[in-house]
Amino acid sequence: MRSRQIYAVYRGEQNLTDGTAEEIAKFLGLKVKTVRNLALGKRAHEKGQRLVVVKLGKEKGVGDEQGSSRG
């Protein structure tokens, strides 16, 4: 299974949510492509307040663990 990018969404200093692009898109009512574009530095203005998406890191999927022992 692939690692998934995790993002955080801020409006001003307030953290609205974090999750995958798909989870955030559903939460905000946006397209996944829009969430990814926002993470690239493109800003969205919603009622005069800036919406910012920041990449946090990758979430490992099941089976992605390295060094697992078999026994």
Backbone atoms as SQL, in Angstrom:
CREATE TABLE atoms (id INTEGER PRIMARY KEY, chain TEXT, resi INTEGER, resn TEXT, atom TEXT, x REAL, y REAL, z REAL);
INSERT INTO atoms VALUES
  (1, 'A', 1, 'MET', 'N', 0.841, -1.183, 0.000),
  (2, 'A', 1, 'MET', 'CA', 0.000, 0.000, 0.000),
  (3, 'A', 1, 'MET', 'C', 0.884, 1.244, 0.000),
  (4, 'A', 2, 'ARG', 'N', 0.442, 2.277, -0.664),
  (5, 'A', 2, 'ARG', 'CA', 1.222, 3.514, -0.800),
  (6, 'A', 2, 'ARG', 'C', 1.138, 4.389, 0.444),
  (7, 'A', 3, 'SER', 'N', 2.174, 5.190, 0.631),
  (8, 'A', 3, 'SER', 'CA', 2.133, 6.228, 1.656),
  (9, 'A', 3, 'SER', 'C', 1.239, 7.346, 1.156),
  (10, 'A', 4, 'ARG', 'N', 0.511, 7.973, 2.065),
  (11, 'A', 4, 'ARG', 'CA', -0.393, 9.054, 1.679),
  (12, 'A', 4, 'ARG', 'C', 0.064, 10.350, 2.320),
  (13, 'A', 5, 'GLN', 'N', 0.043, 11.422, 1.521),
  (14, 'A', 5, 'GLN', 'CA', 0.426, 12.751, 2.001),
  (15, 'A', 5, 'GLN', 'C', -0.635, 13.262, 2.974),
  (16, 'A', 6, 'ILE', 'N', -0.192, 13.804, 4.096),
  (17, 'A', 6, 'ILE', 'CA', -1.083, 14.402, 5.090),
  (18, 'A', 6, 'ILE', 'C', -0.914, 15.915, 5.035),
  (19, 'A', 7, 'TYR', 'N', -2.025, 16.619, 5.110),
  (20, 'A', 7, 'TYR', 'CA', -2.056, 18.077, 5.026),
  (21, 'A', 7, 'TYR', 'C', -2.742, 18.646, 6.263),
  (22, 'A', 8, 'ALA', 'N', -2.454, 19.912, 6.560),
  (23, 'A', 8, 'ALA', 'CA', -3.169, 20.667, 7.591),
  (24, 'A', 8, 'ALA', 'C', -3.776, 21.885, 6.910),
  (25, 'A', 9, 'VAL', 'N', -4.975, 22.275, 7.344),
  (26, 'A', 9, 'VAL', 'CA', -5.661, 23.433, 6.769),
  (27, 'A', 9, 'VAL', 'C', -5.816, 24.489, 7.851),
  (28, 'A', 10, 'TYR', 'N', -5.427, 25.713, 7.504),
  (29, 'A', 10, 'TYR', 'CA', -5.517, 26.842, 8.429),
  (30, 'A', 10, 'TYR', 'C', -6.319, 27.968, 7.812),
  (31, 'A', 11, 'ARG', 'N', -7.061, 28.655, 8.649),
  (32, 'A', 11, 'ARG', 'CA', -7.662, 29.945, 8.292),
  (33, 'A', 11, 'ARG', 'C', -7.109, 30.905, 9.323),
  (34, 'A', 12, 'GLY', 'N', -6.203, 31.767, 8.868),
  (35, 'A', 12, 'GLY', 'CA', -5.485, 32.616, 9.811),
  (36, 'A', 12, 'GLY', 'C', -4.610, 31.728, 10.676),
  (37, 'A', 13, 'GLU', 'N', -4.712, 31.874, 11.977),
  (38, 'A', 13, 'GLU', 'CA', -3.944, 31.058, 12.918),
  (39, 'A', 13, 'GLU', 'C', -4.712, 29.820, 13.371),
  (40, 'A', 14, 'GLN', 'N', -5.950, 29.675, 12.949),
  (41, 'A', 14, 'GLN', 'CA', -6.805, 28.573, 13.405),
  (42, 'A', 14, 'GLN', 'C', -6.653, 27.342, 12.515),
  (43, 'A', 15, 'ASN', 'N', -6.331, 26.194, 13.134),
  (44, 'A', 15, 'ASN', 'CA', -6.269, 24.926, 12.406),
  (45, 'A', 15, 'ASN', 'C', -7.687, 24.405, 12.245),
  (46, 'A', 16, 'LEU', 'N', -8.121, 24.252, 10.999),
  (47, 'A', 16, 'LEU', 'CA', -9.470, 23.764, 10.727),
  (48, 'A', 16, 'LEU', 'C', -9.547, 22.246, 10.736),
  (49, 'A', 17, 'THR', 'N', -8.544, 21.601, 10.139),
  (50, 'A', 17, 'THR', 'CA', -8.530, 20.137, 10.070),
  (51, 'A', 17, 'THR', 'C', -7.200, 19.664, 9.514),
  (52, 'A', 18, 'ASP', 'N', -6.892, 18.385, 9.675),
  (53, 'A', 18, 'ASP', 'CA', -5.784, 17.766, 8.961),
  (54, 'A', 18, 'ASP', 'C', -6.260, 16.426, 8.435),
  (55, 'A', 19, 'GLY', 'N', -5.551, 15.928, 7.432),
  (56, 'A', 19, 'GLY', 'CA', -5.897, 14.646, 6.826),
  (57, 'A', 19, 'GLY', 'C', -5.350, 14.558, 5.418),
  (58, 'A', 20, 'THR', 'N', -5.808, 13.548, 4.691),
  (59, 'A', 20, 'THR', 'CA', -5.395, 13.396, 3.298),
  (60, 'A', 20, 'THR', 'C', -6.113, 14.438, 2.451),
  (61, 'A', 21, 'ALA', 'N', -5.662, 14.606, 1.224),
  (62, 'A', 21, 'ALA', 'CA', -6.309, 15.558, 0.313),
  (63, 'A', 21, 'ALA', 'C', -7.775, 15.190, 0.116),
  (64, 'A', 22, 'GLU', 'N', -8.064, 13.907, 0.047),
  (65, 'A', 22, 'GLU', 'CA', -9.438, 13.447, -0.137),
  (66, 'A', 22, 'GLU', 'C', -10.308, 13.799, 1.068),
  (67, 'A', 23, 'GLU', 'N', -9.778, 13.575, 2.271),
  (68, 'A', 23, 'GLU', 'CA', -10.528, 13.884, 3.495),
  (69, 'A', 23, 'GLU', 'C', -10.790, 15.381, 3.618),
  (70, 'A', 24, 'ILE', 'N', -9.776, 16.182, 3.316),
  (71, 'A', 24, 'ILE', 'CA', -9.904, 17.635, 3.421),
  (72, 'A', 24, 'ILE', 'C', -10.876, 18.164, 2.380),
  (73, 'A', 25, 'ALA', 'N', -10.791, 17.634, 1.154),
  (74, 'A', 25, 'ALA', 'CA', -11.706, 18.062, 0.096),
  (75, 'A', 25, 'ALA', 'C', -13.153, 17.810, 0.509),
  (76, 'A', 26, 'LYS', 'N', -13.412, 16.653, 1.082),
  (77, 'A', 26, 'LYS', 'CA', -14.770, 16.326, 1.538),
  (78, 'A', 26, 'LYS', 'C', -15.204, 17.276, 2.655),
  (79, 'A', 27, 'PHE', 'N', -14.318, 17.534, 3.603),
  (80, 'A', 27, 'PHE', 'CA', -14.616, 18.407, 4.742),
  (81, 'A', 27, 'PHE', 'C', -14.935, 19.831, 4.299),
  (82, 'A', 28, 'LEU', 'N', -14.157, 20.341, 3.324),
  (83, 'A', 28, 'LEU', 'CA', -14.315, 21.728, 2.878),
  (84, 'A', 28, 'LEU', 'C', -15.270, 21.887, 1.701),
  (85, 'A', 29, 'GLY', 'N', -15.670, 20.770, 1.093),
  (86, 'A', 29, 'GLY', 'CA', -16.530, 20.853, -0.076),
  (87, 'A', 29, 'GLY', 'C', -15.781, 21.324, -1.312),
  (88, 'A', 30, 'LEU', 'N', -14.508, 20.932, -1.418),
  (89, 'A', 30, 'LEU', 'CA', -13.660, 21.311, -2.547),
  (90, 'A', 30, 'LEU', 'C', -13.277, 20.066, -3.337),
  (91, 'A', 31, 'LYS', 'N', -12.678, 20.286, -4.503),
  (92, 'A', 31, 'LYS', 'CA', -12.120, 19.184, -5.276),
  (93, 'A', 31, 'LYS', 'C', -10.750, 18.829, -4.705),
  (94, 'A', 32, 'VAL', 'N', -10.368, 17.566, -4.844),
  (95, 'A', 32, 'VAL', 'CA', -9.061, 17.109, -4.374),
  (96, 'A', 32, 'VAL', 'C', -7.953, 17.912, -5.052),
  (97, 'A', 33, 'LYS', 'N', -8.096, 18.184, -6.333),
  (98, 'A', 33, 'LYS', 'CA', -7.099, 18.964, -7.075),
  (99, 'A', 33, 'LYS', 'C', -6.926, 20.355, -6.467),
  (100, 'A', 34, 'THR', 'N', -8.012, 20.957, -6.006),
  (101, 'A', 34, 'THR', 'CA', -7.952, 22.282, -5.386),
  (102, 'A', 34, 'THR', 'C', -7.142, 22.230, -4.095),
  (103, 'A', 35, 'VAL', 'N', -7.359, 21.196, -3.291),
  (104, 'A', 35, 'VAL', 'CA', -6.610, 21.042, -2.037),
  (105, 'A', 35, 'VAL', 'C', -5.120, 20.919, -2.341),
  (106, 'A', 36, 'ARG', 'N', -4.776, 20.109, -3.324),
  (107, 'A', 36, 'ARG', 'CA', -3.361, 19.934, -3.680),
  (108, 'A', 36, 'ARG', 'C', -2.763, 21.225, -4.224),
  (109, 'A', 37, 'ASN', 'N', -3.529, 21.979, -5.008),
  (110, 'A', 37, 'ASN', 'CA', -3.049, 23.268, -5.520),
  (111, 'A', 37, 'ASN', 'C', -2.810, 24.255, -4.384),
  (112, 'A', 38, 'LEU', 'N', -3.692, 24.260, -3.401),
  (113, 'A', 38, 'LEU', 'CA', -3.514, 25.149, -2.250),
  (114, 'A', 38, 'LEU', 'C', -2.230, 24.805, -1.499),
  (115, 'A', 39, 'ALA', 'N', -1.897, 23.523, -1.434),
  (116, 'A', 39, 'ALA', 'CA', -0.675, 23.096, -0.747),
  (117, 'A', 39, 'ALA', 'C', 0.578, 23.519, -1.508),
  (118, 'A', 40, 'LEU', 'N', 0.432, 23.826, -2.786),
  (119, 'A', 40, 'LEU', 'CA', 1.569, 24.284, -3.589),
  (120, 'A', 40, 'LEU', 'C', 1.809, 25.775, -3.436),
  (121, 'A', 41, 'GLY', 'N', 1.009, 26.422, -2.600),
  (122, 'A', 41, 'GLY', 'CA', 1.219, 27.840, -2.338),
  (123, 'A', 41, 'GLY', 'C', 0.163, 28.739, -2.937),
  (124, 'A', 42, 'LYS', 'N', -0.786, 28.165, -3.659),
  (125, 'A', 42, 'LYS', 'CA', -1.871, 28.970, -4.212),
  (126, 'A', 42, 'LYS', 'C', -2.880, 29.197, -3.094),
  (127, 'A', 43, 'ARG', 'N', -3.320, 30.425, -2.935),
  (128, 'A', 43, 'ARG', 'CA', -4.185, 30.786, -1.811),
  (129, 'A', 43, 'ARG', 'C', -5.635, 30.911, -2.240),
  (130, 'A', 44, 'ALA', 'N', -6.513, 30.586, -1.323),
  (131, 'A', 44, 'ALA', 'CA', -7.945, 30.775, -1.562),
  (132, 'A', 44, 'ALA', 'C', -8.457, 31.806, -0.570),
  (133, 'A', 45, 'HIS', 'N', -9.278, 32.693, -1.033),
  (134, 'A', 45, 'HIS', 'CA', -9.882, 33.696, -0.163),
  (135, 'A', 45, 'HIS', 'C', -11.353, 33.358, -0.016),
  (136, 'A', 46, 'GLU', 'N', -11.751, 33.183, 1.207),
  (137, 'A', 46, 'GLU', 'CA', -13.118, 32.810, 1.501),
  (138, 'A', 46, 'GLU', 'C', -13.648, 33.826, 2.506),
  (139, 'A', 47, 'LYS', 'N', -14.554, 34.686, 2.078),
  (140, 'A', 47, 'LYS', 'CA', -15.112, 35.733, 2.939),
  (141, 'A', 47, 'LYS', 'C', -14.002, 36.605, 3.521),
  (142, 'A', 48, 'GLY', 'N', -12.990, 36.893, 2.711),
  (143, 'A', 48, 'GLY', 'CA', -11.920, 37.783, 3.138),
  (144, 'A', 48, 'GLY', 'C', -10.871, 37.149, 4.025),
  (145, 'A', 49, 'GLN', 'N', -11.017, 35.877, 4.346),
  (146, 'A', 49, 'GLN', 'CA', -10.016, 35.213, 5.180),
  (147, 'A', 49, 'GLN', 'C', -9.254, 34.205, 4.343),
  (148, 'A', 50, 'ARG', 'N', -7.967, 34.199, 4.485),
  (149, 'A', 50, 'ARG', 'CA', -7.110, 33.323, 3.696),
  (150, 'A', 50, 'ARG', 'C', -7.190, 31.884, 4.199),
  (151, 'A', 51, 'LEU', 'N', -7.340, 30.970, 3.266),
  (152, 'A', 51, 'LEU', 'CA', -7.338, 29.541, 3.553),
  (153, 'A', 51, 'LEU', 'C', -5.995, 29.000, 3.082),
  (154, 'A', 52, 'VAL', 'N', -5.238, 28.362, 3.975),
  (155, 'A', 52, 'VAL', 'CA', -3.900, 27.883, 3.656),
  (156, 'A', 52, 'VAL', 'C', -3.828, 26.384, 3.930),
  (157, 'A', 53, 'VAL', 'N', -3.257, 25.636, 2.981),
  (158, 'A', 53, 'VAL', 'CA', -3.057, 24.196, 3.145),
  (159, 'A', 53, 'VAL', 'C', -1.557, 23.937, 3.177),
  (160, 'A', 54, 'VAL', 'N', -1.109, 23.178, 4.184),
  (161, 'A', 54, 'VAL', 'CA', 0.312, 22.910, 4.392),
  (162, 'A', 54, 'VAL', 'C', 0.542, 21.402, 4.390),
  (163, 'A', 55, 'LYS', 'N', 1.579, 20.944, 3.683),
  (164, 'A', 55, 'LYS', 'CA', 1.951, 19.530, 3.728),
  (165, 'A', 55, 'LYS', 'C', 2.619, 19.244, 5.067),
  (166, 'A', 56, 'LEU', 'N', 2.174, 18.185, 5.744),
  (167, 'A', 56, 'LEU', 'CA', 2.760, 17.808, 7.030),
  (168, 'A', 56, 'LEU', 'C', 3.759, 16.669, 6.903),
  (169, 'A', 57, 'GLY', 'N', 3.443, 15.681, 6.116),
  (170, 'A', 57, 'GLY', 'CA', 4.300, 14.509, 5.977),
  (171, 'A', 57, 'GLY', 'C', 3.503, 13.381, 5.365),
  (172, 'A', 58, 'LYS', 'N', 4.087, 12.208, 5.345),
  (173, 'A', 58, 'LYS', 'CA', 3.422, 11.052, 4.745),
  (174, 'A', 58, 'LYS', 'C', 2.952, 10.102, 5.827),
  (175, 'A', 59, 'GLU', 'N', 1.797, 9.502, 5.576),
  (176, 'A', 59, 'GLU', 'CA', 1.240, 8.481, 6.453),
  (177, 'A', 59, 'GLU', 'C', 1.542, 7.142, 5.806),
  (178, 'A', 60, 'LYS', 'N', 2.136, 6.231, 6.560),
  (179, 'A', 60, 'LYS', 'CA', 2.446, 4.921, 6.004),
  (180, 'A', 60, 'LYS', 'C', 1.186, 4.078, 5.942),
  (181, 'A', 61, 'GLY', 'N', 1.040, 3.375, 4.841),
  (182, 'A', 61, 'GLY', 'CA', -0.079, 2.462, 4.687),
  (183, 'A', 61, 'GLY', 'C', 0.267, 1.106, 5.268),
  (184, 'A', 62, 'VAL', 'N', -0.700, 0.228, 5.358),
  (185, 'A', 62, 'VAL', 'CA', -0.480, -1.121, 5.863),
  (186, 'A', 62, 'VAL', 'C', 0.485, -1.832, 4.927),
  (187, 'A', 63, 'GLY', 'N', 1.492, -2.472, 5.480),
  (188, 'A', 63, 'GLY', 'CA', 2.469, -3.179, 4.671),
  (189, 'A', 63, 'GLY', 'C', 3.667, -2.328, 4.298),
  (190, 'A', 64, 'ASP', 'N', 3.686, -1.061, 4.713),
  (191, 'A', 64, 'ASP', 'CA', 4.796, -0.169, 4.395),
  (192, 'A', 64, 'ASP', 'C', 5.892, -0.199, 5.461),
  (193, 'A', 65, 'GLU', 'N', 5.672, -0.909, 6.555),
  (194, 'A', 65, 'GLU', 'CA', 6.647, -0.920, 7.637),
  (195, 'A', 65, 'GLU', 'C', 7.925, -1.587, 7.155),
  (196, 'A', 66, 'GLN', 'N', 9.055, -0.983, 7.484),
  (197, 'A', 66, 'GLN', 'CA', 10.332, -1.566, 7.113),
  (198, 'A', 66, 'GLN', 'C', 10.901, -2.299, 8.310),
  (199, 'A', 67, 'GLY', 'N', 11.617, -3.342, 8.046),
  (200, 'A', 67, 'GLY', 'CA', 12.281, -4.070, 9.115),
  (201, 'A', 67, 'GLY', 'C', 11.352, -4.955, 9.921),
  (202, 'A', 68, 'SER', 'N', 10.184, -5.259, 9.395),
  (203, 'A', 68, 'SER', 'CA', 9.290, -6.137, 10.137),
  (204, 'A', 68, 'SER', 'C', 9.841, -7.557, 10.083),
  (205, 'A', 69, 'SER', 'N', 9.745, -8.249, 11.198),
  (206, 'A', 69, 'SER', 'CA', 10.295, -9.599, 11.252),
  (207, 'A', 69, 'SER', 'C', 9.204, -10.618, 10.973),
  (208, 'A', 70, 'ARG', 'N', 9.613, -11.695, 10.370),
  (209, 'A', 70, 'ARG', 'CA', 8.686, -12.799, 10.112),
  (210, 'A', 70, 'ARG', 'C', 9.094, -13.941, 11.019),
  (211, 'A', 71, 'GLY', 'N', 8.106, -14.587, 11.575),
  (212, 'A', 71, 'GLY', 'CA', 8.507, -15.658, 12.453),
  (213, 'A', 71, 'GLY', 'C', 7.565, -16.685, 12.536);
